[in-house]
Amino acid sequence: MKLKKTFVRLATASALVMGMGAANAAEVNIGFTGPLSGGAALYGENTLEGLRMAAEEINAAGGVKVGGESYEVNIVSLDDKYSPSQAAVNGKRLVQQYKTPAVFTPHSGGTFALQAFNQRDGFIVMSYTSIPSVTEKGNKLTVKIPPSFTDYIEPFSKMAMETSGKKVAVANATHDYAKYWTKAFVPKWEAMGGEVVADNPMDYNKSADFYTGVSKVLAANPEVLFIGGASEPTGLVVRQARELGFKGSFILMDQAKIDEVAKVAGGLQALEGSVGVTPLGSSEIEGARKFVEKYQKNHKNVATSETAYNYFAMHMLAQAMQEAGSVDDPAKIRAAMPAALEKIPAEYNPYDVHGISENGALETDVQLAQVVDGKVVLRRLSDVLGQ
């Protein structure tokens, strides 16, 4: 890793070990609570790495400039093991001990836990979750970073129906997020004239053998399979469905990434006709290409959406502080975000985010991906829906 990146991490570690109090006159602490150990540790680290990358760039450019002074960004990270109750404890500590004006969290449970007291205690919840309800509670200091998963359901359904047909079988995972998806997906599919011919969710975390479950839904002769969970088990479901003779297409819920699924499923050919979120490396957006180039200089693994979105959100937060003329007034910083978005350079904006709603949801014309003739083909959501 580069020296500056090491410095950011060491600064974080020092803050944790020494129990530093408020940020000094030339520093602003930004909080993070997420899973850094346990089964979701990689996801948490990917999210945190986006913040670190952005902090490194901001500091290299002279920091956050407010009132004639430059503030260095210091990321203070705490492990919550994906526990909402621990996220709440961490949030209290981050605000009281480190005086963080904003706390990032990459899960809905952590978001809801922080929302219970963030307006009272005075900090912005920077939420990386696609659950739409986090911005439906009237919390004026919440920012939802990625698109809502419900934004994908109609275009995914339309693309799958046009490619394969209107008979779908549900064979996705059993965790809460998958249940949210299913609850929203089924009525929309039926409202669009489709039919659900089978429904058999499977525990993607406890098995690598999905033949029995997949066989059960294939017995209903579906033309489309609605699947998804983590990318690796989703890839196994695809591979085993193909081995059992399924010729139709797949709808992948946004947790599963096409490029990662393909590695396990046997290549993009196994996903022919399928629809899902756009792999970052396939994006045609200028900011995405530049982000991937930066990421590959210091990382051997594939750049992920959680890294890229949080990288952007940290840059936006820093710009909003400059626009607000404050590093410690959350209300002013949140109010300055629309103006900040107008000044974010394209190279810091991998997803072409162009606005923020009154309730705190970032806005972008999402790119969708479909596998056609063994290649990823991209379409804008607005084009699919004819908007």
C-alpha positions as CSV (number, residue, x, y, z in Angstrom):
1,M,0.0,0.0,0.0
2,K,1.1,3.6,-0.5
3,L,2.6,5.5,2.4
4,K,-0.4,7.9,2.6
5,K,-2.8,4.9,2.8
6,T,-0.7,3.4,5.5
7,F,-0.8,6.8,7.4
8,V,-4.6,6.9,7.2
9,R,-4.8,3.4,8.7
10,L,-2.2,4.1,11.3
11,A,-4.1,7.3,12.3
12,T,-7.2,5.2,12.7
13,A,-5.4,2.6,14.8
14,S,-3.8,5.3,16.9
15,A,-7.2,6.9,17.6
16,L,-8.6,3.5,18.7
17,V,-5.7,2.6,20.9
18,M,-5.1,6.0,22.5
19,G,-8.7,6.9,23.0
20,M,-8.4,10.3,21.5
21,G,-11.1,12.8,22.2
22,A,-12.3,15.5,19.8
23,A,-10.6,16.1,16.5
24,N,-7.7,18.5,16.8
25,A,-7.7,21.9,15.1
26,A,-6.5,20.4,11.8
27,E,-8.3,17.2,11.8
28,V,-11.9,15.9,11.3
29,N,-12.8,12.4,12.4
30,I,-15.3,10.5,10.2
31,G,-16.9,7.4,11.8
32,F,-17.4,3.9,10.5
33,T,-19.3,1.0,12.2
34,G,-19.6,-2.2,10.3
35,P,-18.6,-5.9,10.2
36,L,-14.8,-6.2,10.3
37,S,-14.7,-9.7,11.7
38,G,-16.8,-12.8,11.2
39,G,-18.5,-14.0,8.0
40,A,-19.2,-10.5,6.7
41,A,-15.7,-9.1,7.3
42,L,-14.8,-8.9,3.7
43,Y,-17.9,-6.9,2.9
44,G,-17.1,-4.5,5.8
45,E,-13.5,-4.2,4.7
46,N,-14.5,-3.5,1.1
47,T,-16.8,-0.7,2.3
48,L,-14.2,0.8,4.6
49,E,-11.5,0.7,1.9
50,G,-13.6,3.1,-0.2
51,L,-13.5,5.6,2.7
52,R,-9.8,5.1,3.1
53,M,-9.1,5.7,-0.6
54,A,-11.1,8.9,-0.6
55,A,-9.5,10.1,2.6
56,E,-6.1,9.5,1.1
57,E,-7.0,11.6,-1.9
58,I,-8.6,14.4,0.1
59,N,-5.6,14.6,2.4
60,A,-3.1,14.6,-0.5
61,A,-5.0,17.5,-2.0
62,G,-4.7,19.5,1.1
63,G,-7.6,18.3,3.2
64,V,-11.1,19.8,3.8
65,K,-10.7,23.6,3.5
66,V,-13.0,25.5,5.8
67,G,-12.7,29.0,7.1
68,G,-9.1,29.5,5.9
69,E,-8.0,26.3,7.6
70,S,-7.4,22.8,6.2
71,Y,-8.7,19.7,8.0
72,E,-7.2,16.3,7.5
73,V,-9.7,13.5,7.2
74,N,-9.2,10.7,9.8
75,I,-11.3,7.5,9.4
76,V,-12.2,6.0,12.8
77,S,-13.4,2.5,12.3
78,L,-15.1,0.2,14.9
79,D,-16.2,-3.4,14.4
80,D,-19.9,-4.2,15.0
81,K,-19.9,-7.8,13.7
82,Y,-23.0,-7.0,11.7
83,S,-24.9,-6.5,15.0
84,P,-27.4,-3.6,15.2
85,S,-27.0,-3.3,18.9
86,Q,-23.2,-3.1,18.7
87,A,-23.6,-0.6,15.9
88,A,-25.6,1.6,18.3
89,V,-22.9,1.2,20.9
90,N,-20.2,2.1,18.4
91,G,-22.2,5.1,17.1
92,K,-22.4,6.5,20.7
93,R,-18.7,6.1,21.1
94,L,-17.8,7.6,17.8
95,V,-19.8,10.7,18.5
96,Q,-19.0,11.2,22.1
97,Q,-15.4,10.2,22.1
98,Y,-14.3,11.2,18.6
99,K,-16.8,14.0,17.8
100,T,-17.6,12.5,14.4
101,P,-20.1,14.7,12.4
102,A,-21.0,11.6,10.3
103,V,-21.0,7.9,10.7
104,F,-20.9,5.4,7.8
105,T,-22.5,2.0,8.2
106,P,-23.0,-0.7,5.5
107,H,-26.1,-2.5,6.8
108,S,-29.7,-1.7,7.3
109,G,-29.7,-3.0,10.9
110,G,-26.9,-0.6,11.8
111,T,-28.7,2.2,10.0
112,F,-31.9,1.7,11.9
113,A,-30.0,1.5,15.2
114,L,-28.2,4.8,14.6
115,Q,-31.3,6.5,13.4
116,A,-32.8,6.0,16.9
117,F,-30.6,8.8,18.2
118,N,-28.6,10.5,15.5
119,Q,-30.8,13.6,15.2
120,R,-30.7,14.0,19.0
121,D,-26.9,13.5,19.3
122,G,-26.1,15.4,16.1
123,F,-24.5,13.3,13.4
124,I,-25.3,12.3,9.8
125,V,-25.9,8.6,9.2
126,M,-24.2,7.7,5.9
127,S,-26.0,4.5,5.1
128,Y,-24.9,1.9,2.5
129,T,-28.1,-0.1,2.2
130,S,-30.6,-0.4,-0.6
131,I,-33.6,-0.9,1.8
132,P,-35.9,2.1,0.8
133,S,-37.4,2.4,4.3
134,V,-34.3,4.0,5.7
135,T,-35.2,7.3,4.0
136,E,-39.0,7.0,4.7
137,K,-38.8,7.7,8.4
138,G,-38.4,11.5,8.1
139,N,-34.9,11.4,9.5
140,K,-33.3,14.7,8.3
141,L,-29.7,13.6,9.0
142,T,-29.7,10.3,6.9
143,V,-28.1,9.8,3.5
144,K,-28.8,6.5,1.6
145,I,-25.9,5.9,-0.7
146,P,-26.9,3.2,-3.2
147,P,-30.1,3.0,-5.2
148,S,-33.1,1.3,-3.6
149,F,-33.4,-2.4,-4.6
150,T,-37.0,-1.7,-5.6
151,D,-35.7,0.5,-8.4
152,Y,-34.4,-2.7,-10.1
153,I,-37.5,-4.8,-10.0
154,E,-39.6,-3.4,-12.9
155,P,-36.7,-3.1,-15.4
156,F,-35.3,-6.5,-14.4
157,S,-38.7,-8.1,-14.9
158,K,-39.3,-6.4,-18.2
159,M,-35.9,-7.4,-19.6
160,A,-36.4,-11.0,-18.4
161,M,-39.9,-11.3,-19.8
162,E,-38.8,-9.9,-23.2
163,T,-35.9,-12.4,-23.3
164,S,-37.3,-15.6,-21.8
165,G,-41.0,-15.5,-20.9
166,K,-43.4,-14.8,-18.1
167,K,-43.2,-17.9,-16.0
168,V,-40.8,-17.4,-13.0
169,A,-39.7,-19.6,-10.2
170,V,-38.4,-18.1,-6.9
171,A,-35.2,-19.8,-5.7
172,N,-33.4,-17.1,-3.9
173,A,-31.8,-17.1,-0.4
174,T,-33.6,-17.1,3.0
175,H,-31.9,-14.2,4.8
176,D,-33.8,-11.0,5.6
177,Y,-32.6,-9.0,2.6
178,A,-33.7,-11.8,0.2
179,K,-37.1,-11.8,1.9
180,Y,-37.4,-8.1,1.3
181,W,-36.7,-8.6,-2.4
182,T,-39.2,-11.5,-2.7
183,K,-41.9,-9.6,-1.0
184,A,-41.5,-6.7,-3.5
185,F,-40.7,-8.8,-6.6
186,V,-43.6,-11.2,-6.6
187,P,-46.5,-8.7,-6.7
188,K,-44.7,-6.6,-9.3
189,W,-44.0,-9.6,-11.6
190,E,-47.7,-10.6,-11.3
191,A,-48.9,-7.0,-11.9
192,M,-46.8,-7.0,-15.1
193,G,-48.7,-10.1,-16.4
194,G,-46.3,-12.7,-15.1
195,E,-46.9,-16.0,-13.3
196,V,-45.0,-17.4,-10.3
197,V,-45.0,-21.1,-10.9
198,A,-42.8,-22.2,-8.0
199,D,-41.5,-20.7,-4.8
200,N,-38.6,-22.5,-2.9
201,P,-36.1,-20.2,-1.2
202,M,-32.9,-21.9,0.0
203,D,-30.3,-21.2,2.6
204,Y,-27.4,-20.0,0.6
205,N,-25.1,-19.8,3.6
206,K,-25.3,-23.4,4.9
207,S,-25.1,-25.5,1.7
208,A,-23.2,-26.0,-1.5
209,D,-25.5,-28.6,-2.8
210,F,-28.6,-27.0,-4.3
211,Y,-29.6,-29.8,-6.6
212,T,-32.7,-30.8,-4.6
213,G,-34.0,-27.3,-4.2
214,V,-33.4,-26.4,-7.8
215,S,-34.9,-29.6,-9.1
216,K,-38.1,-28.8,-7.1
217,V,-38.6,-25.4,-8.9
218,L,-37.5,-26.7,-12.3
219,A,-40.3,-29.3,-12.1
220,A,-42.8,-26.4,-12.6
221,N,-41.1,-25.6,-16.0
222,P,-40.2,-22.0,-15.4
223,E,-38.8,-19.8,-18.1
224,V,-37.0,-17.5,-15.6
225,L,-35.4,-18.2,-12.2
226,F,-35.3,-15.4,-9.6
227,I,-32.2,-16.1,-7.5
228,G,-29.7,-14.3,-5.4
229,G,-27.7,-14.0,-2.2
230,A,-24.0,-13.8,-1.9
231,S,-22.3,-14.1,-5.3
232,E,-20.5,-17.5,-4.7
233,P,-23.5,-19.6,-3.7
234,T,-25.6,-17.8,-6.3
235,G,-23.0,-19.0,-8.9
236,L,-23.5,-22.6,-7.6
237,V,-27.2,-22.3,-8.1
238,V,-26.7,-21.1,-11.7
239,R,-24.3,-23.9,-12.4
240,Q,-26.4,-26.6,-10.9
241,A,-29.6,-25.3,-12.7
242,R,-27.7,-25.5,-16.0
243,E,-26.5,-29.0,-15.2
244,L,-30.1,-30.0,-14.5
245,G,-31.1,-28.8,-18.0
246,F,-32.5,-25.3,-17.3
247,K,-32.4,-23.3,-20.6
248,G,-34.0,-20.0,-19.4
249,S,-32.6,-16.9,-17.9
250,F,-31.9,-15.7,-14.4
251,I,-32.9,-12.5,-12.5
252,L,-30.1,-11.8,-10.0
253,M,-31.0,-9.7,-7.0
254,D,-28.5,-6.9,-6.5
255,Q,-26.5,-8.6,-3.8
256,A,-25.1,-11.0,-6.4
257,K,-22.7,-9.5,-8.9
258,I,-22.7,-10.9,-12.5
259,D,-18.9,-11.1,-12.8
260,E,-18.4,-12.8,-9.5
261,V,-21.3,-15.2,-10.1
262,A,-19.9,-16.1,-13.6
263,K,-16.6,-17.2,-12.0
264,V,-18.4,-19.9,-10.1
265,A,-21.1,-20.7,-12.6
266,G,-18.8,-21.6,-15.5
267,G,-18.4,-18.3,-17.3
268,L,-20.8,-15.7,-18.7
269,Q,-22.2,-18.3,-21.1
270,A,-23.9,-19.9,-18.1
271,L,-25.7,-16.6,-17.5
272,E,-27.0,-16.2,-21.0
273,G,-30.0,-13.9,-21.0
274,S,-29.7,-13.1,-17.4
275,V,-30.1,-9.6,-15.8
276,G,-28.4,-8.0,-12.8
277,V,-26.5,-4.9,-11.6
278,T,-23.6,-3.7,-13.8
279,P,-20.2,-5.0,-12.8
280,L,-18.0,-2.1,-12.0
281,G,-15.3,-3.2,-14.4
282,S,-17.9,-3.3,-17.3
283,S,-19.3,0.2,-16.7
284,E,-19.0,2.8,-19.4
285,I,-19.1,5.7,-16.9
286,E,-15.9,7.8,-16.9
287,G,-15.7,7.9,-13.1
288,A,-16.1,4.1,-12.9
289,R,-13.2,3.6,-15.3
290,K,-11.0,6.0,-13.4
291,F,-11.9,4.4,-10.1
292,V,-11.1,0.9,-11.3
293,E,-7.7,2.1,-12.6
294,K,-6.9,3.7,-9.2
295,Y,-8.1,0.6,-7.4
296,Q,-6.0,-1.8,-9.4
297,K,-2.8,0.0,-8.7
298,N,-2.8,-1.1,-5.1
299,H,-5.2,-4.1,-4.9
300,K,-5.2,-7.6,-6.4
301,N,-8.9,-8.3,-5.9
302,V,-11.7,-7.0,-8.0
303,A,-13.1,-3.5,-7.2
304,T,-16.6,-3.8,-5.7
305,S,-19.7,-1.5,-5.8
306,E,-19.6,-1.1,-2.0
307,T,-16.0,0.2,-2.3
308,A,-16.8,2.6,-5.1
309,Y,-20.0,4.0,-3.7
310,N,-18.5,4.7,-0.3
311,Y,-15.4,6.3,-2.0
312,F,-17.8,8.6,-3.8
313,A,-19.8,9.3,-0.6
314,M,-16.7,10.3,1.3
315,H,-15.7,12.7,-1.4
316,M,-19.2,14.2,-1.4
317,L,-19.2,14.6,2.3
318,A,-15.9,16.4,2.3
319,Q,-17.1,18.7,-0.5
320,A,-20.4,19.4,1.5
321,M,-18.3,20.4,4.5
322,Q,-16.5,23.0,2.3
323,E,-19.8,24.2,0.9
324,A,-21.3,24.5,4.4
325,G,-18.2,26.2,5.8
326,S,-18.3,23.7,8.7
327,V,-16.8,20.4,9.7
328,D,-18.9,20.0,12.8
329,D,-22.5,21.2,12.0
330,P,-24.3,18.1,10.6
331,A,-27.4,20.1,9.6
332,K,-25.4,22.6,7.6
333,I,-23.3,19.8,6.0
334,R,-26.4,17.8,5.0
335,A,-28.1,20.9,3.6
336,A,-25.0,21.7,1.5
337,M,-25.0,18.3,-0.3
338,P,-27.0,19.4,-3.3
339,A,-24.5,22.1,-4.0
340,A,-21.6,19.7,-3.3
341,L,-22.9,17.3,-5.9
342,E,-22.7,20.0,-8.6
343,K,-18.9,20.4,-7.9
344,I,-17.8,16.7,-7.6
345,P,-15.3,16.0,-10.4
346,A,-16.3,13.1,-12.6
347,E,-13.3,11.1,-11.6
348,Y,-14.7,10.9,-8.0
349,N,-18.2,9.8,-9.2
350,P,-18.2,6.2,-10.4
351,Y,-22.0,6.0,-10.7
352,D,-22.9,9.4,-12.1
353,V,-24.8,10.4,-9.0
354,H,-26.5,13.7,-10.0
355,G,-28.8,14.6,-7.1
356,I,-30.0,13.9,-3.6
357,S,-33.7,13.7,-2.7
358,E,-35.2,15.8,0.1
359,N,-35.3,12.6,2.3
360,G,-31.7,11.8,1.7
361,A,-31.6,9.3,-1.2
362,L,-28.8,9.7,-3.7
363,E,-30.1,9.8,-7.3
364,T,-28.6,8.3,-10.4
365,D,-29.9,6.8,-13.7
366,V,-28.8,3.3,-12.9
367,Q,-27.0,1.1,-15.5
368,L,-28.4,-2.4,-15.8
369,A,-26.6,-5.4,-17.2
370,Q,-27.8,-8.3,-19.3
371,V,-25.7,-11.2,-20.7
372,V,-26.2,-11.4,-24.5
373,D,-24.2,-13.8,-26.6
374,G,-21.8,-14.4,-23.7
375,K,-21.1,-10.7,-23.2
376,V,-22.3,-8.1,-20.7
377,V,-24.6,-5.5,-22.5
378,L,-25.5,-2.3,-20.6
379,R,-28.7,-0.4,-20.6
380,R,-29.9,2.6,-18.6
381,L,-32.9,2.1,-16.4
382,S,-34.6,5.1,-18.0
383,D,-34.2,3.5,-21.5
384,V,-35.6,0.2,-20.3
385,L,-38.7,1.8,-18.8
386,G,-39.0,4.3,-21.7
387,Q,-38.6,7.3,-19.4
